[in-house]
Amino acid sequence: MSPALAAGLQIAFVLAVLAIAYVPVGDYMARVYSSTRDLRVESVIYRVGRIDSRAEQTWYATPQAFSDSRWRAHCSCTFSNGFRVYYR
């Protein structure tokens, strides 16, 4: 089999798999992302954290959440080595 034929068959196979799978996968993704129900695990996490899963996120909460997560990541990396903090 020539390399050009093998490449053509591979491309045809990938296109056929995508053509077959895109409707069921798209329907599944639409159902998951548009669902208003939470999983039990999510509900427990929301309840423990006192988070309202139905509330919209405001424009000023997004950068605050980003900076909070960066601060937590910094603290977990910095303080995990016996509270030795090194600044440059």
C-alpha positions in Angstrom: 0.0 0.0 0.0 1.4 3.4 -1.0 1.8 6.1 1.7 -0.6 8.4 -0.2 -3.3 5.7 -0.2 -2.8 5.0 3.5 -3.0 8.7 4.3 -6.2 9.0 2.3 -7.8 6.0 4.0 -6.9 7.4 7.4 -8.4 10.8 6.6 -11.6 9.1 5.3 -11.8 6.9 8.4 -11.5 10.0 10.7 -14.1 11.9 8.7 -16.5 8.9 8.8 -16.1 8.5 12.6 -16.7 12.3 13.0 -19.8 12.2 10.7 -21.3 9.3 12.7 -20.5 10.6 16.2 -21.2 14.3 16.0 -24.9 14.2 16.4 -25.0 11.9 19.5 -22.0 13.6 21.1 -23.5 17.0 20.4 -26.9 16.0 21.9 -25.2 14.7 25.0 -23.1 17.9 25.5 -26.3 20.0 25.0 -28.1 17.9 27.6 -25.2 18.1 30.1 -24.6 21.9 29.7 -28.2 22.9 29.7 -29.3 20.8 32.6 -30.5 22.5 35.7 -30.0 19.5 38.0 -26.9 18.9 40.0 -25.3 15.6 40.8 -25.4 14.4 44.4 -21.7 15.0 44.8 -22.1 18.5 43.5 -25.0 19.2 45.8 -23.0 18.1 48.8 -20.1 20.3 47.8 -22.4 23.3 47.2 -24.1 22.8 50.6 -20.8 22.5 52.5 -19.4 25.6 50.8 -22.7 27.5 51.1 -22.7 28.1 47.4 -25.9 28.9 45.5 -25.6 26.9 42.3 -28.5 28.7 40.6 -27.1 32.2 41.1 -25.5 34.1 38.2 -21.9 35.1 38.5 -21.5 38.9 38.4 -18.9 40.7 36.4 -16.8 41.5 39.5 -17.0 38.0 40.9 -15.1 36.5 38.0 -11.7 38.3 38.5 -12.1 37.8 42.3 -12.6 34.0 41.8 -9.6 33.9 39.5 -7.3 35.8 41.9 -8.6 33.7 44.9 -7.7 30.5 43.0 -4.3 31.8 42.1 -3.7 32.7 45.8 -4.7 29.3 47.0 -2.4 27.6 44.4 0.4 29.9 45.5 -0.1 29.1 49.1 -0.3 25.4 48.6 2.9 25.4 46.6 4.8 27.9 48.8 3.8 26.6 52.2 4.0 22.9 51.4 7.7 22.8 52.0 7.6 23.3 55.8 6.5 27.0 55.7 9.8 28.1 54.2 8.9 31.1 52.0 11.5 32.3 49.6 11.1 35.7 48.0 13.3 37.0 45.2 
